[in-house]
Amino acid sequence: MNIYVRLVYRNLRANLDKASLFFELVFPLFFIFVQGPAIGGTGLQLDLGGKIVGYAEYLATGAVTLTVINGGTNAGTQLWFDRKNGMFEQLLMGPFTRAQYILSIILATLIIGVVGSLLVFAFAFPVVGAGIAFTLRGQLLIAAALFLGTVFFGSFAITLSVALRSSETFQVVSTFAFFIFLFTSSVFFPTGSAPLAIQIVSLGNPLTYTTDIFRAGIFDALTPLVSLELLVLGLEAVVMFVLAVVAFRRIRV
Amino acid sequence: MTEDGPAVLVDQLSRSFGDKVAVDRVSFAIDRGEVFGFLGPNGAGKTTTIKMLTTLLPPSSGKATILGHDLATEGRSIRPRIGVVQQQDSFDQGLTVETSMDIYGLIWDVPKAERRRRIEELIDRFGMQEFRKTPTIDLSAGQRRRLQVAREFIHDMDLFFLDEPTVGLDPIVRRSVLDYLKERVKGGLTIFFTTHVLEEAEYLCDRIAVINQGRIVEIDTPENLKRRFGSAKEVEFKLLQGTSKEMAAALATLDGVTHQAQDEGSGVYRVTTSSPESVIPGIYRLAERLNLTVSSIYIAETTLEDAFINLVTDAKHAESNAGEA
């Protein structure tokens, strides 16, 4: 059996924090079924590159990408579990390389992020279903957004977990970072209408691009900016992945 | 690469952390099928040496060959052929004992049927039936340690590194683990073993290296270490007639006796000597001359612990003397 398949399977079986995962899947449902319809009920509508969608649909798609960041955080948790329980060193003395180990965490995170997003999307379908445009271009954009977003946030969480000295600190800092990413992105509102400071921060925020690209894919609402956003998100994901690898290589055993 | 040479060949291996030298130019060789003990006080460099030999930590200088492969350049060829029990716990917290063994076998690419067979055998041999379905996070320290050692035998290996593997084990389990290791050595396994329990080093090891402050002080068989570095022995004896002032006085004249004492209450004479083999006949000759009868005689055994303490203490003295000079 392929070495990555074995390691990914082990990561998913041994290191999944099932309680957190459950919360991560349920959390977005509140946005989809509570906040979205409640605010959407005011008649708020938004323009996505010429396509008008209700706020409930807008927020439901944002809630799906919220799962990406949740899944990404799980990468850091996997690494922390292994470090805390002595399995990190144990695996590095096994028939694997450090690169294979870190890639297996990213791959497990991709599975968690993408499967989680699809599950939440399935729940969100009754809300967004009417507005969905099933095009090949749209599906490619969705795949790219989920893939790049998960790679970025998985790598980010790995870098954090390497830099921080305890799992408790990691939990606190990652949760704090999670909220910064969340509230300076386009998950809840169009950043173009936010205060200038938030607009500026959102320009560097990969969750903004993940969400924008995902929405563009779902509603086939392409703007000239989507290609640029894809490029920026791709660059951010690559840079963060390289940072994670560099940080990982420096873990003292 | 050669499959005929020693299992481990270490030449002037060193590792520093900043200014601190943890391992200082150690050299040794371990034959295939040998149990090699690595003893030293806390912080002597045992774990750092293991981390280097298991490819976890790159050496600062020096060379080593593991199973014929160069440590610096062939880590990927070394790792599939070694097993390691670290000093620290290592377990998958989300799994039961049985499942964690199964998944450990899986990541080592052991076929499923073989995994099942080995798991059953190991659970039986390591006495883990009672807690085979228990999540590893709920195990006691000793149970977790047992699992950690047993788990390594899920996969094949030629060389097994064990860093204080019996910490937390009760004496019965400890003995059964050591016996299992001995059994596997008969099948050709080579073992590199560290411990603070010197009786188990003596029980298991063919040869022992004593390391202190990063340097190897001595390498020899346990018997030779005891003989060469053990303390003077104590010969204890009793007379049928109870105590005798003449005997007490005569003992002082015996060659090789460095100290002698008599316990008035129990009537036991204690004679300290480095050569009991010549002192004991002397005691019998004295008794005959004084018309006394030796009713019991006993040599207090020199332990490996004596030899270890003497070696480490002597090394410390030598170090401080060199520093003063």
Chai-1 contact restraints between the chains, C-beta under 6 A:
chainA,res_idxA,chainB,res_idxB,connection_type,confidence,min_distance_angstrom,max_distance_angstrom,comment,restraint_id
A,R6,B,L106,contact,1.0,0.0,6.0,A-B,restraint_1
A,R6,B,I107,contact,1.0,0.0,6.0,A-B,restraint_2
A,R10,B,I103,contact,1.0,0.0,6.0,A-B,restraint_3
A,R10,B,I107,contact,1.0,0.0,6.0,A-B,restraint_4
A,R13,B,I103,contact,1.0,0.0,6.0,A-B,restraint_5
A,A14,B,D92,contact,1.0,0.0,6.0,A-B,restraint_6
A,A14,B,G94,contact,1.0,0.0,6.0,A-B,restraint_7
A,A14,B,L95,contact,1.0,0.0,6.0,A-B,restraint_8
A,N85,B,F91,contact,1.0,0.0,6.0,A-B,restraint_9
A,N85,B,Q93,contact,1.0,0.0,6.0,A-B,restraint_10
A,G86,B,Q88,contact,1.0,0.0,6.0,A-B,restraint_11
A,G86,B,D89,contact,1.0,0.0,6.0,A-B,restraint_12
A,G86,B,S90,contact,1.0,0.0,6.0,A-B,restraint_13
A,M87,B,S90,contact,1.0,0.0,6.0,A-B,restraint_14
A,E89,B,L56,contact,1.0,0.0,6.0,A-B,restraint_15
A,Q90,B,S90,contact,1.0,0.0,6.0,A-B,restraint_16
A,L92,B,L56,contact,1.0,0.0,6.0,A-B,restraint_17
A,M93,B,T54,contact,1.0,0.0,6.0,A-B,restraint_18
A,M93,B,L56,contact,1.0,0.0,6.0,A-B,restraint_19
A,M93,B,V84,contact,1.0,0.0,6.0,A-B,restraint_20
A,P95,B,R79,contact,1.0,0.0,6.0,A-B,restraint_21
A,P95,B,P80,contact,1.0,0.0,6.0,A-B,restraint_22
A,V253,B,L56,contact,1.0,0.0,6.0,A-B,restraint_23
